[in-house]
Amino acid sequence: MKNLHFRDFFKNYLYDLEDFITIYDNSLHVFNYLKLNKLSDTEIILTMEKFIVTIDGINLKIKQMTKQELLINGKIMKVEFKYE
């Protein structure tokens, strides 16, 4: 059995490294997306490992983008998850 330190245990529990989505201050942060399917100022569709995310809003813009992460700004009206 692997010994985990208390700090590492909570880090793994609270911070899932597979994927996550965080919404704050009219921004949406997506970690570990696979594909950007659609991009417009009213809708963004992303493929994640286990589901598809649809973000609906007004004036949606990608402010930062890497191979794994996106930061989307705008007035976010709805975030929908579709499991395949």
Backbone as CSV, one residue per row, in Angstrom:
resi,resn,N_x,N_y,N_z,CA_x,CA_y,CA_z,C_x,C_y,C_z
1,MET,0.837,-1.173,0.000,0.000,0.000,0.000,0.882,1.236,0.000
2,LYS,0.554,2.203,-0.831,1.336,3.421,-0.961,1.018,4.378,0.184
3,ASN,2.036,4.924,0.804,1.843,5.899,1.866,1.684,7.287,1.259
4,LEU,0.574,7.942,1.549,0.348,9.305,1.098,0.478,10.239,2.280
5,HIS,1.154,11.315,2.058,1.212,12.329,3.091,-0.135,13.028,3.166
6,PHE,-0.452,13.550,4.308,-1.734,14.219,4.543,-1.992,15.308,3.493
7,ARG,-0.984,16.114,3.206,-1.115,17.194,2.225,-1.393,16.640,0.830
8,ASP,-0.676,15.607,0.428,-0.873,15.003,-0.886,-2.250,14.376,-1.015
9,PHE,-2.726,13.765,0.065,-4.050,13.168,0.050,-5.108,14.229,-0.243
10,PHE,-5.063,15.347,0.459,-6.053,16.406,0.250,-5.885,17.087,-1.098
11,LYS,-4.668,17.225,-1.546,-4.443,17.814,-2.868,-5.088,16.941,-3.946
12,ASN,-4.883,15.630,-3.867,-5.491,14.721,-4.838,-7.010,14.704,-4.722
13,TYR,-7.518,14.814,-3.499,-8.964,14.792,-3.279,-9.619,16.074,-3.788
14,LEU,-9.027,17.210,-3.501,-9.636,18.487,-3.850,-9.326,18.937,-5.266
15,TYR,-8.267,18.472,-5.834,-7.802,18.963,-7.124,-7.666,17.788,-8.078
16,ASP,-8.751,17.468,-8.768,-8.770,16.360,-9.721,-7.975,16.767,-10.951
17,LEU,-6.910,16.059,-11.247,-6.050,16.427,-12.357,-6.551,15.930,-13.709
18,GLU,-7.636,15.182,-13.743,-8.163,14.722,-15.024,-8.765,15.888,-15.801
19,ASP,-9.729,16.560,-15.240,-10.317,17.728,-15.869,-11.117,18.506,-14.830
20,PHE,-11.263,19.795,-15.071,-12.128,20.582,-14.216,-12.542,21.858,-14.922
21,ILE,-13.660,22.414,-14.452,-14.206,23.657,-14.984,-14.519,24.546,-13.790
22,THR,-14.055,25.792,-13.848,-14.280,26.744,-12.772,-14.907,28.004,-13.367
23,ILE,-15.942,28.519,-12.701,-16.589,29.748,-13.142,-16.397,30.796,-12.057
24,TYR,-15.916,31.988,-12.456,-15.739,33.089,-11.514,-15.660,34.402,-12.276
25,ASP,-16.267,35.452,-11.742,-16.188,36.820,-12.290,-16.354,36.880,-13.808
26,ASN,-17.428,36.331,-14.338,-17.696,36.314,-15.781,-16.575,35.645,-16.580
27,SER,-15.878,34.721,-15.957,-14.841,33.948,-16.628,-15.077,32.467,-16.370
28,LEU,-14.714,31.656,-17.330,-14.824,30.217,-17.193,-13.463,29.627,-17.544
29,HIS,-12.888,28.869,-16.621,-11.588,28.240,-16.818,-11.809,26.751,-17.027
30,VAL,-11.293,26.221,-18.123,-11.436,24.799,-18.452,-10.040,24.196,-18.507
31,PHE,-9.851,23.091,-17.782,-8.571,22.399,-17.768,-8.717,21.023,-18.391
32,ASN,-7.814,20.693,-19.279,-7.702,19.372,-19.900,-8.811,19.079,-20.904
33,TYR,-9.124,20.051,-21.744,-10.067,19.797,-22.834,-9.338,19.068,-23.960
34,LEU,-10.090,18.338,-24.773,-9.485,17.595,-25.877,-9.609,18.323,-27.207
35,LYS,-10.779,18.973,-27.414,-11.029,19.568,-28.722,-11.983,20.754,-28.586
36,LEU,-11.718,21.797,-29.341,-12.617,22.940,-29.443,-13.487,22.704,-30.672
37,ASN,-14.759,22.354,-30.458,-15.647,21.980,-31.554,-16.300,23.179,-32.242
38,LYS,-16.700,24.173,-31.443,-17.381,25.340,-32.008,-16.985,26.572,-31.216
39,LEU,-16.796,27.684,-31.932,-16.437,28.939,-31.297,-17.211,30.070,-31.957
40,SER,-18.080,30.709,-31.198,-18.760,31.924,-31.648,-18.926,32.826,-30.438
41,ASP,-19.442,34.030,-30.657,-19.593,34.952,-29.529,-20.786,34.614,-28.648
42,THR,-21.600,33.621,-29.038,-22.746,33.206,-28.227,-22.680,31.747,-27.773
43,GLU,-21.792,30.943,-28.379,-21.719,29.521,-28.019,-20.309,28.971,-28.237
44,ILE,-19.849,28.218,-27.252,-18.571,27.507,-27.355,-18.839,26.059,-26.961
45,ILE,-18.385,25.117,-27.792,-18.570,23.694,-27.515,-17.194,23.039,-27.441
46,LEU,-16.974,22.308,-26.330,-15.700,21.643,-26.081,-15.910,20.156,-25.862
47,THR,-14.981,19.356,-26.329,-14.978,17.930,-26.032,-13.988,17.678,-24.910
48,MET,-14.487,17.048,-23.847,-13.652,16.629,-22.730,-13.491,15.112,-22.844
49,GLU,-12.779,14.497,-21.935,-12.556,13.055,-22.024,-13.844,12.253,-21.883
50,LYS,-14.715,12.643,-20.962,-15.907,11.851,-20.671,-17.216,12.533,-21.048
51,PHE,-17.172,13.774,-21.514,-18.398,14.505,-21.824,-18.110,15.667,-22.759
52,ILE,-19.194,16.276,-23.241,-19.115,17.467,-24.085,-19.699,18.630,-23.294
53,VAL,-19.032,19.791,-23.346,-19.473,20.977,-22.628,-19.935,22.015,-23.642
54,THR,-21.138,22.543,-23.430,-21.659,23.637,-24.242,-21.805,24.853,-23.345
55,ILE,-21.182,25.948,-23.742,-21.254,27.196,-22.993,-22.034,28.190,-23.829
56,ASP,-23.148,28.682,-23.298,-23.961,29.693,-23.964,-23.803,31.009,-23.227
57,GLY,-23.741,32.101,-23.968,-23.608,33.398,-23.334,-23.602,34.519,-24.340
58,ILE,-23.158,35.676,-23.879,-23.102,36.886,-24.692,-21.665,37.395,-24.670
59,ASN,-21.170,37.779,-25.831,-19.801,38.291,-25.977,-18.751,37.322,-25.424
60,LEU,-18.881,36.052,-25.733,-17.906,35.059,-25.288,-16.615,35.206,-26.090
61,LYS,-15.497,35.232,-25.384,-14.195,35.366,-26.023,-13.197,34.482,-25.298
62,ILE,-12.294,33.889,-26.050,-11.200,33.133,-25.443,-10.077,34.125,-25.158
63,LYS,-9.784,34.300,-23.882,-8.760,35.250,-23.470,-7.381,34.608,-23.417
64,GLN,-7.310,33.343,-23.004,-6.043,32.620,-22.975,-6.299,31.195,-23.422
65,MET,-5.312,30.624,-24.114,-5.484,29.267,-24.627,-4.127,28.577,-24.679
66,THR,-4.080,27.355,-24.138,-2.921,26.491,-24.288,-3.432,25.158,-24.826
67,LYS,-2.567,24.173,-24.920,-2.989,22.855,-25.395,-3.976,22.194,-24.449
68,GLN,-3.906,22.552,-23.142,-4.759,21.903,-22.155,-5.790,22.826,-21.527
69,GLU,-5.577,24.132,-21.599,-6.422,25.046,-20.835,-7.022,26.143,-21.698
70,LEU,-8.215,26.571,-21.276,-8.893,27.707,-21.902,-9.385,28.639,-20.810
71,LEU,-9.310,29.944,-21.071,-9.949,30.931,-20.216,-10.908,31.706,-21.089
72,ILE,-12.196,31.587,-20.780,-13.258,32.196,-21.573,-13.865,33.327,-20.760
73,ASN,-14.002,34.510,-21.386,-14.626,35.657,-20.742,-15.918,35.992,-21.470
74,GLY,-16.839,36.639,-20.766,-18.099,37.080,-21.328,-19.206,36.872,-20.322
75,LYS,-20.418,37.181,-20.730,-21.575,36.958,-19.864,-22.046,35.521,-20.074
76,ILE,-21.736,34.668,-19.122,-22.049,33.241,-19.230,-23.476,33.013,-18.745
77,MET,-24.322,32.524,-19.635,-25.730,32.308,-19.327,-26.019,30.860,-18.915
78,LYS,-25.326,29.911,-19.570,-25.613,28.505,-19.307,-24.394,27.659,-19.644
79,VAL,-24.141,26.652,-18.805,-23.101,25.648,-19.077,-23.798,24.299,-19.021
80,GLU,-23.706,23.540,-20.108,-24.421,22.275,-20.229,-23.423,21.140,-20.453
81,PHE,-23.656,20.025,-19.777,-22.802,18.839,-19.906,-23.588,17.728,-20.577
82,LYS,-23.019,17.141,-21.602,-23.666,16.037,-22.303,-22.720,14.828,-22.224
83,TYR,-23.194,13.796,-21.551,-22.382,12.581,-21.417,-22.701,11.648,-22.572
84,GLU,-21.665,11.141,-23.202,-21.827,10.278,-24.376,-22.148,8.858,-23.969
